[in-house]
Amino acid sequence: MNYTEVESVCTYCGVGCDIVAQVDDNKIHKITADKDGYVSQGKLCIKGKYGFDFVDSKERIRKPRIAKHFLEKNPHIKAKIEDSLEPLDENWFTTDLQTAVNAAAMKLMEIRKSYGDESFCAIGGARTSCESAYLFQKFTRDSMNSPHVDNCARVCHSPSLKGMRATIGEGAATNPYNDIYEAEFILIIGSNTTEAHPIVANRIIDVARLHDNVAVIDVREIKMMKYAKHKAVIPHEANLLVLNMMAYVILKDELYNKKFVESRTKGFEEYKEKILNDPYANPEFFKQVPGYEYLATLIPIIAREYALKKSMIFWGLGVTEHIDGSYAVMAITHLALLTGNIGKTGAGLMPLRGQNNVQGACDMGCLPYYEPDYQKPKKVGLMTPQLVDAMLEGKIKALLNMGEDIAHIHPNQNKIDKALNELEFIMVQELFMTEIAKRADIVIGVKSAYEKEGVYVNAMRRLHLSQPIVKSDLPDDWEVIKMLDNAMGGNYDYKTSEDVWNEVREVAHRRFSGASYLRLKRHRKRGLQWPVYTEDTPVLHLLDFRTEDGLGKFVYHQYQLRGMIEELMNGGVESGYYLTTGRTLPHYNNAAQTIQSEKLNNRYDEDILLVSEVDADRFPNTEYVILRSQYGESAPLRVKFTEKIKPNTLFTTFHHAKSRINYLFGDASDELILTAAFKSIKVEVLPA
Ligand code: SF4
């Protein structure tokens, strides 16, 4: 059969692989890697390769839905739209797009009049294009006059943005992926790269096999450790501790780059004095932590190799999702500043972003404290956990939710459940009936990434103009927002996504001025890395940092003894277990798309609990167990014993809402930026 081939970009993770889709009769037949594409290099993981069947799923939201309970509570709105309603089931009516938008606009205007502008908030995802993310925050700030806009980076990489901006002025990867081949040493910390960012992992495995130059630090024995020269399984909540120890060794052994420190940084002397006098920064400390004594020798070995070679550091949510996540990111950037491992090819800092457009959603200003291009807003809004509190206090009354599932992937679901009950109006733009969509008053089905044009920014700052692979009658997210604005008396008149993007290029000109659609099309294979002017910028910080004075900053934060390490030092973990959560290869995040892909979901259709074989004797003798924390309970989870987990620790994924994993997590969050501490919580185990 003769298929049409369309080049585009994978809709899943932040790696941003280049794909080629074979299409016939408006159906995707097959997706392969673009063999000439810079990112994919001819390879895709199973999500990119097989996870396209969600596009045609019968579960897609094809017609806007209005909840029966909304119509019952708002008879005056019902009276105006009644003729266009069609019953769907016991909970929903369907209607046409304009009617649904008009109903939403009527309700939003009423709420605004009764409770004020700031009773509205908007929480976006990072699965949408930059154009939609841009309009989402613009609508919130300008049309609704509310500062409360946030995005799902709040539950993942906000600490990377905070920590990097505080020290080097820019919260983004410093180098392109192929610098992996130029590096002499690679450190991975808190990133299960083979599962969460597989095509980046491929490159690292290639160089590990050739040069034996990779170190992996994690709380579990992850697959990447098979290829690593140094494997450091650390206790829970030890990232900042270990990173400070690396800096201590580099300073003590005088391995730091004096010329670089003098010419390009400030705050060094104070930092040096504090760290050399911090008893927790001396790796000898680990001799007091039973089961982890070997780290007293191994951490200095890793530190020395990092300092003496041209090195890169990769990290993921294993670093950021802790109460000291932002400080740990600062500690990572300190290592680069100390050694001059930044601002050149083959040396740098690589936060591995989760969704396909997390970087872009932040660049577009979907954050309460930054407008597009990281400009300061007139008024700082509330971060998502603060919004939840404001909902409970009755201060927030309406929520616009675009491609994000606050009722699944955020922590403290018992609290969120109560907070959502306090709202007078929830509008959701989605592909499927996710948990938040089920709670909504109005749900509008929108195009998936494979049905639309738009710009996405991947984990190496690379802009890719995605092409529609198949046609769809559904609106793009930005079109729904435009209609909503117009229905409320606004004057958005964008005709195409390119119109929106051209405005982005003006508003966010420091990064995107030179990135026209035409140029992005011409550079489709390699992509362009921001900032894009006449040239793009593969390596950041070549001559100076993007801080106000151009200097990198040292700001020391001491590790605070707590949790598992403290318990081990005081005689062992007497009761309960330390749970950490993460992702698995076939799914991503709330699995909104992957769960609808038979080929992916069949590989992992329930969240499994991994338990150390050492703990088998004290574990309930049942196939399923329930976890309980101080905040709530999980659903029953299937148990699997493994040697890859240290005693006293547990691991599971959170992809399936039915597992209720995020009911276990509470308000514990990053001190500076409120990203939840998903990577460690004490739980007890009960037979199911
Ligand atoms: Fe898609 Fe990420 Fe897999 Fe690449 S690595 S194919 S971007 S899910």
Residues whose N, C-alpha, C, O or C-beta is under 5 A from the ligand:
A	BS01	SF4	C10 Y12 C13 V15 G16 C17 L44 C45 K47 G48 H197 P198 I199
